Amino acid sequence: MALDKPYLDVPGTIIFDADQSRKGYWLNQFCMSLMKAENRARFKADEKAYLDEWPMSEEQKQAVQARDLNWCMRTGGNIYFLAKLGATDGLSFQQMAGSMTGMTEEEYRNMMINGGRAIDGNRYVGEDGDAQAHRQPQGGK
């Protein structure tokens, strides 16, 4: 990485910056393709064949097939593009966000209604808040 990025120290957060954008370009283009009904139908009929039409890394393809949105984001996916994948599966954005935090949709909704996660313990890696990697479904990756 060319620049110092102090924001990499924010727990539970993947910042979509220029490096992530370059890394996830084809993953995000695949997601955007799902805006067309015929592409959604082709993808649902044979996910692997459709994914193989895109010059994504094998890791990105595996993350998509696993429907692991945190993994997709680590490989350059942008949540607003990934929302097309969730919609293809009939999921709401709220359901997707819940899955990313290890919460049910209801738990996630209630947390957000109540103001989100507390900032105490969640400002930087090493504090002991609930957003720390060891408390997340994606672990310390």
C-alpha positions as CSV (number, residue, x, y, z in Angstrom):
1,M,0.0,0.0,0.0
2,A,1.3,3.4,-1.0
3,L,-0.3,5.5,1.7
4,D,-0.4,5.3,5.5
5,K,-3.9,4.2,6.3
6,P,-4.7,4.8,10.0
7,Y,-8.3,3.7,9.4
8,L,-7.2,0.1,9.0
9,D,-7.2,0.1,12.9
10,V,-11.0,0.4,13.1
11,P,-12.3,-2.9,14.4
12,G,-14.9,-4.8,12.3
13,T,-14.6,-2.3,9.4
14,I,-13.3,-2.7,5.9
15,I,-12.9,0.7,4.2
16,F,-13.6,0.6,0.5
17,D,-10.8,2.7,-0.7
18,A,-8.9,2.8,-4.1
19,D,-6.9,-0.3,-3.2
20,Q,-10.1,-2.3,-2.4
21,S,-11.8,-0.9,-5.5
22,R,-9.0,-2.2,-7.7
23,K,-9.0,-5.5,-6.0
24,G,-12.7,-6.0,-6.3
25,Y,-13.4,-4.5,-9.7
26,W,-14.6,-7.7,-11.4
27,L,-16.4,-9.0,-8.3
28,N,-18.4,-5.7,-8.2
29,Q,-19.0,-5.8,-12.0
30,F,-20.4,-9.4,-11.5
31,C,-22.7,-8.1,-8.8
32,M,-23.9,-5.2,-11.1
33,S,-24.7,-7.8,-13.8
34,L,-27.3,-9.2,-11.5
35,M,-29.5,-6.1,-12.1
36,K,-30.6,-7.8,-15.3
37,A,-33.3,-10.5,-14.9
38,E,-31.7,-12.7,-17.6
39,N,-28.3,-12.6,-15.8
40,R,-29.9,-13.5,-12.5
41,A,-31.6,-16.5,-14.1
42,R,-28.3,-17.6,-15.7
43,F,-26.5,-17.2,-12.4
44,K,-29.2,-19.2,-10.4
45,A,-29.3,-21.9,-13.1
46,D,-25.5,-22.6,-12.8
47,E,-23.6,-20.4,-10.4
48,K,-20.2,-21.8,-11.1
49,A,-20.5,-21.5,-14.9
50,Y,-21.7,-17.9,-14.6
51,L,-19.0,-16.9,-12.2
52,D,-16.4,-18.5,-14.5
53,E,-17.4,-16.0,-17.1
54,W,-15.9,-13.2,-14.9
55,P,-12.1,-12.7,-14.4
56,M,-12.4,-12.8,-10.6
57,S,-10.0,-14.6,-8.4
58,E,-11.0,-18.1,-7.2
59,E,-11.2,-16.8,-3.7
60,Q,-13.8,-14.2,-4.8
61,K,-15.8,-16.9,-6.6
62,Q,-15.7,-19.1,-3.4
63,A,-16.8,-16.1,-1.3
64,V,-19.7,-15.5,-3.5
65,Q,-20.8,-19.2,-3.6
66,A,-20.5,-19.3,0.2
67,R,-22.6,-16.1,0.4
68,D,-20.1,-14.8,3.0
69,L,-20.4,-11.1,2.6
70,N,-17.5,-10.3,5.0
71,W,-15.3,-12.5,2.9
72,C,-16.5,-10.8,-0.3
73,M,-15.7,-7.4,1.2
74,R,-12.2,-8.6,2.3
75,T,-11.6,-9.5,-1.4
76,G,-12.7,-6.0,-2.6
77,G,-16.5,-6.3,-2.7
78,N,-18.4,-3.1,-2.0
79,I,-21.6,-3.6,0.1
80,Y,-23.7,-1.5,-2.3
81,F,-22.7,-3.8,-5.2
82,L,-23.0,-6.9,-3.0
83,A,-26.6,-5.9,-2.2
84,K,-27.4,-7.1,-5.8
85,L,-26.3,-10.6,-4.8
86,G,-28.4,-10.5,-1.7
87,A,-31.4,-9.3,-3.6
88,T,-30.9,-12.1,-6.1
89,D,-31.3,-14.5,-3.1
90,G,-34.4,-12.6,-1.9
91,L,-32.7,-11.0,1.1
92,S,-33.2,-7.5,2.4
93,F,-30.3,-5.2,3.2
94,Q,-31.2,-5.6,6.9
95,Q,-31.0,-9.4,6.6
96,M,-27.6,-9.1,4.9
97,A,-26.2,-6.8,7.5
98,G,-27.5,-9.1,10.3
99,S,-25.6,-12.0,8.7
100,M,-22.5,-10.0,8.6
101,T,-22.6,-9.2,12.3
102,G,-23.6,-12.7,13.5
103,M,-27.0,-11.4,14.5
104,T,-30.5,-12.3,13.5
105,E,-32.4,-9.7,11.4
106,E,-34.4,-8.8,14.5
107,E,-31.3,-8.4,16.7
108,Y,-29.6,-6.2,14.1
109,R,-32.7,-4.1,13.6
110,N,-33.1,-3.6,17.4
111,M,-29.4,-2.7,17.8
112,M,-29.7,0.0,15.1
113,I,-32.9,1.4,16.5
114,N,-31.2,1.7,19.8
115,G,-28.3,3.7,18.4
116,G,-26.0,1.0,17.0
117,R,-22.9,-0.3,18.8
118,A,-21.5,1.7,21.6
119,I,-18.3,3.5,20.7
120,D,-16.6,2.5,24.0
121,G,-14.3,-0.4,23.2
122,N,-14.8,-0.1,19.5
123,R,-12.6,2.8,18.4
124,Y,-9.5,0.9,17.6
125,V,-8.1,-2.7,17.4
126,G,-7.1,-3.9,20.8
127,E,-10.0,-2.4,22.8
128,D,-12.4,-4.9,24.2
129,G,-15.7,-3.8,22.6
130,D,-18.2,-6.0,20.8
131,A,-16.9,-4.9,17.4
132,Q,-13.5,-6.5,18.0
133,A,-12.5,-9.1,15.5
134,H,-12.5,-12.0,18.0
135,R,-16.2,-11.2,18.7
136,Q,-17.2,-11.2,15.0
137,P,-18.4,-14.1,12.8
138,Q,-15.4,-13.5,10.5
139,G,-13.0,-13.8,13.4
140,G,-9.6,-12.3,13.4
141,K,-9.2,-12.4,9.6
